[in-house]
């Protein structure tokens, strides 16, 4: 069994007013094995741990957190809304039906974190790496994403 996503297209006709619209149905079958699925789940677990701990620490508060936020130029009043935003995006990412939307939202959140670190001269490679892990974990466990972004080997493109 290869690594390529298998899909079969069928056509169904819907009537929309007086216009007939043919809309293809895509039947998804993953050609990847359980190792890929579990690797994606483990990576998603790592992402969940990072964002979960970050959100929890923001909710918990503390002197170090307030000091760190002031270093970035954020007032203390933004900490709780930021934690709620972070944990909400994480929850959307963890629900299988909305995982792609959650990955988009977490990527946006990380974009803000990258800009914040960049603005004060800090390294932001960790945030970039977390973003890569978000999408890699989703790619490995989500057949809809593999259909949208198929990876092909050199022998497949011939």
N, C-alpha and C positions, 0 to 999 in steps of 0.2 A: 504494500500500500504506500503510495507516494505522499508527498507533503502538500500537494496542490489541493485546493478547495474544490470539491465537486458540487456542481449546482445544475439542476435541471429546470429549464424555463418552460412554463406552460402559459397559455394566454386565456384570459377570461374577459368576457365582454360585459361592461356595465352600461346602463342607460343613465345618462345625466341630462335631464331635460330632453331635448331633441337630438343631442349629440351622443353618438356611441363611442365610448372610449375603451380601447383595448389596453389592459394593464397586465403586465407579466407577473406571475407569481413565481417566487424563487423558493425552491426547496433546498434547504441548507443541510449538507452532510459534511461533517468535518472528517478530513482524511488524516488528521493528526491523531496521535495516540494519547493514552492516559498520561504519559510522562509530560507532554506539553501542557495538558490541562492542569496537572498538579504543580508544575513549575509556575504557571500563571497564578495559581491560587496561593502558592508560597510567597511569590513576589507581591501579590495583593495584600497578603498578611503583613508583609514588611511595610508597605505603604500605609496600611491601616494603623499599624503600631506608631509610625512616625506622626501621622496627622492626629491620631487619637491622643497620644501623649502631649503633643503641642497644644491641642484644644483644651485638654484637661488642665495642663499647667497654666494656661491663660485664665481658666475659670477659677483655679485655686488662688491665683495671684501670688504676691510676695514681693519682697524688696528687690531681689535680683531682676524680676520681670519688669518692674516699674523702671529700674535703672536702665535695662536694655531697651525698653520702649522709648525712653527719653533720649537715649543715644541715637535712635533712628528718627527722632523728631516727632514721635506720636504722643499725644496726651494719654493719661491714665483712663480717661473716659471711653477710649476706643477699644480697650482690651476685651471687655465682655462681648460687645457686638462682633469683634473679630473672631473670638472663640466660637460664637454661635454660627457665624458664617462658615468657618472652617469645618466644624462638626456637621453642619447641614450638607455641605458639599461632599463630605466623606460618606454620609448616610446615603446620598443619591448615588454615589459611586458603588456602594456595596449592594444595592438592590439590583439584581440581574437585569430587569427590564429597563432600568434607567442608567446602567453603568456607563454607557458611552457619554450621555449628558453629564454624568458625574465626573468623568475624566476631563471633559471640556472645561467644566467649572473649576476643578482642581488645578488644571493647567493655567487658567486665568488667575487663580489665587497665587500660584507660584510665580507667575509673571510679575505680579505686584511685589512679591518677596524679592525677586531678582532685582527689580528696579530699586527697591529700598536699600538692599545691600550695596548695589552698584553706586548709588548716590552718595553713600557715606564712605566709599572706598574699601568695603569688605569684599572678600571672595564670595562668589555666588555659585560655585561649581556644585555644591551639595544640592542646591535647589534645582539646578539643571539635571543632575543625576536622578533626583526624585521624580522629576517630570518624565524622564526616560523610563523609569521603572513603572510609573502609572500606565503609560501606553503599552509597554512591553507586556506587562501582566495582563492587560485587557486583550491585547492581540493574541496572546497564547490561549486565552479561555473563551473568546467571543467569536463565534463563526461569522456573525454579521460583519464584523470589522475585517476579518480575513477575506471576505468576499469583496469588500469595498477596496481594500489595499492588498492585492495578491502579490506575494513574493515569488519570483520565478528564478530558477537556476539558469545558467548559461545554456544548458542543453534544451530547456523548455522554450527558449526564445528563437530557436533555429528555424 
